[in-house]
Amino acid sequence: MKQQWDDLRALFDAAWPLPAAARSEFLNERCGDDPRFRRELEKLLAAHDEGEAAAARNAAGRRRFGAWETIGRAGQDDGNVYLVERMDGQPPQRASLKVMARRMVSSEYLDRFRREREILARLDHSHIARLVDGGVSESGEAYLVAEYVEGAPVDEYCEQCGLPLQARLRLFLALCSAVECAHCNLIVHRDIRPANVLVTREGVLKLVNFGNGDPTENVTTAVDVRGLGVTLGRLVPKHGGCLAGVILKAAESDPAQQYGSAFQLARDVEQYLEKLFVQAR
């Protein structure tokens, strides 16, 4: 049963982004000799399409998620992030609301979502956007509400401000500290990249958009360490030598060749700043 579900899920992930004609060809090719399997896949795709259509219909109007009401889009490249206001009689508050992906929402997904939400609510770190609420809407959409961070992606901020190398690396160390804090609390971000690392006008870095990946996937902290490596490469793209070695080791796709933690990566960056020996060679 699990293998069948895994196969169905893999085909769904491949099929839903395709236009109608290409999707039909894909189904004919992959499900042609199993009409029952195709019917199940078509049901999932139809539910997904209806959800997307409903989201599009609601885009121009306000939507309600518990105590929160949408007033606009908050994400630069993510259509599922909204700017929201609190509407339950409590003191006025604006926040950022992330709607989890509709696809493959199951009891396992929701159970793990609730556990991670409880842990995220307890995270207290100056470089992590604070979680203020979360739940499941009346229409069955899981959502997280975090403090709204008005800032620029970290790579754009560095370029706009013309930051020197040392200042860029100090910002990166703040990011590593935030990621290590999450890992120590058994939370994997799953989508570390410059767009999810914002810097305010005051120069304060904030890690945002937890919950972008599928909570049912058993990912490890290696996913985040690799994301850190890719992000560091975007911050200091033209530097070679030891620093290039640090970037390559962090961004390594094989966890066995990677840094074992965000802390180990940060330690090498600190060693580089102090002109001392680094682990990466």
N, C-alpha and C positions, 0 to 999 in steps of 0.2 A: 504493500500500500504506500509506504513512504517513497519507494523508488518511482512508483507511478506519479505521485504528487510532485516529486522532484523533476521528473520528465515534463509534466504538464507546466510546471512553473518555468522551466528553462525555455520551452517553446513560447509561452506567453510573453516572457521578457524579450524574446527575439521578434515576436509578431506585432506587439501593440504599436511600436513606432512606425510601422510600414503603412504607406498609403493603401487604399482599398484594393486596387488591382494587384499590387505586389503582395499584399497580405493573402489574397485569395490563392495566388500561385504558390505561396509558401505553405498554406494549409494543404493544398492538393499534393504537394511534394512530400510533406512530412507526415500527413495523417490520412493519405489516400486509402490505405488498406485497413483502417480502423475507424469506422464511422462513429462509434460510441466515444472514443477518445476525442475525435474532432468536435462532436457536439458539446462535450465538456469544455473544450478550449474556446469554442465559439461563445458559450455562455459567459465565460470570464471576460472575453474581449468585448462582448456587448455591454456588460456591467461597467467595464472600464470606459467605454465610449460614452455611455450615459453620464458617468461621473464627470468626465471631461467636459461634456456639453453643459451640464449643470453649472460647473465652475465658470465656464465662459459666460453663461447667462447671468451669473451673479457678479461677474467682474465689475460691471458698471454700478452696481448697487451695494448697499451695506449688508454684511452677513453677521450673524450672531454666533458666538462661541462661548457658552456659559455667561460669565459676567462681562464679556468683552464684545465690542462691536467694531467691525473693520471700517477704516476711514480712508484707506489707500494702500498702495503697494509699498513694501519696505525693502524688498530685495532687488539688487541690481540685475541679477541673472537667474533668479529663482522665482517663478510665478506663484509659489506656495507660501510666500512670506508676506505678511500684511502688517501695516501700521494700525494699531487698534487703540481704542479708548475704553476705560472702565465705565460701565453703565449700570452698576447695581446699587447706587446710592452712596458708595464709599468715596473718599476724597478723590478728585480727578487725577487720573494717571494715564500716561501713554506708554505703550510697550510694543514689542515686536512679537507677532504670533506666527508660528510655523505650523502649517498643516502637514501631517505626515502623508506619505504616498498612499493613495487609495488601493493600489494593487496588492493582492495577496494578504489582505488584512484577515487574520485568523485569531482564534482564542490564544494561541501561543504568542502571536505578535503582541496582542493587547496585554497579556500577562507580563511579558518582558518590558513592554513600554511603560507600564505602571511602576515596575520595580526601578527602572532607570530614572523615571521622573522623580521618584522619592529620593534617590541618591543625588541627582542633579540639584534638587532643592536644598540639599545640605552642603553643597559645594560653596566654599567661601574663599574666593581668591580674587585679588585685585585686578587680574587680567582675564577673568572669565565673566562674560555677561551673566548676570544673576538671574536664575529662574524664579519667576514670581507666581506662576500658575500653570495648570495643564489639566487635560481631561479628554473626554470623548463627547463630541457634539451630539445633538439629537439625531442628526443624519448619519451617525456612526463614524465620523472623522476624528481621528486622534490628533491632538494639538498640544503644543508647548508655547507658553508665553514667557518671554524673557525681557529684561530691561532693554529699552531701545537705545542703540548706540549710533549716534550720528558721527560718521567718520568715513575715511577713505580706505580702500584696500591697502595693506601694508606696503606692497611694491609701488603702488601709485604715490603713496605718501612720501616714500623715500625719494622718488624721482622729483616730485613737485617741490620738495623742500631742499633738494640737492644735498642730502645727508652724506657725510663722509663714511668711510668703511666702518670705523669704530662705532659710530652711532647706529648704523644698520645692524651690526652684530649685537649691540646692547638691546635693541628692540627684539631681535631674534631670541636672545636669552630670556627675555620676559615671556615670550611665547612658549619656550621650552618649559619654563617654570609652571605655566598654566596647564600644559599637557601632562606634565609629571604629576601635578595635583590630581587631575582627572583619573589618571591611571592608578594612582594610589587608592582611589575610591572605586576602583573596578569599573570605570567608565572609559569607553573607547569613542573618540569623536567620529571617526570613520571618513571624514571629508576635509582634512586640513589642506588648505590652499589659500593663496592671498585674498581671494574674495571673501573668505570666512574669517579673516584676521583684519580687524579694522583698527585704525588709529584716529583718535579724536583730534580736534584743533589744538587741544592742550598737550598733545603728544602721548596720550595714554593708550596703550595697546589693549584690545579686548578680543578674545576668542569667542566667536558667535556660531550660531546654527548647529548646535548639537542635534543629533537625531536624523541627519541626512541619509544615513545608510539604512539598510533593512535590519531591524533589531533581531530577526530570527536567524541571521547569519552569524556563525561562530567565528567572528574575526578576532584577531589578537592585537596587542599594542604595536606590533610590527607595522600595521597599516598606517598608524599615526606617525611612527618614526620615519617611514618613507615619505609621508606627506610633509614632514618637517624638512627633510632633505630637499625635496622638490621646491619648497617655499624658499629655503635658504639660497638655492640656485637662482631663483628669481630676484632675490635681494642683492646678490653679489655676482652677477653673471660673467664678469670679465676678470675674475681673479683666479690665478693658477696656484701652483705650488701646494703647500700643505692645506690651504683652505679648499682648493679643488678636491683634494683627497678626502677631506671631511665631508664635502657635499656628496661625492660619489659613494662613500661608505654609507651615509645616511639614506640615500635614495636607492640603494641596492634592493633589487626585487627579491633576492634570496635572504630570508630572515637570518640564516646562519652566518651570512657575510656582513650583516647590518650591525649597527650599534644595538646593544641589548635593551636600551631604554632611552627616553628623552633626557634623563639625567646624564647618562654617559656621553651623549651627543653634546649637551651643554658644557660638560667638563672639557671636552676637546676644544670647543669654541673659546672657552675661557683661557685654556692653555695657549691657544693661538694668539689671543689678545695680549697675553703676558709674555709672548715670544718664547714659550717653553715647548717641550716635547709634546707632540700630539699622537694619539693612538693610530689615527689613519695615516697610511703611507702609500 
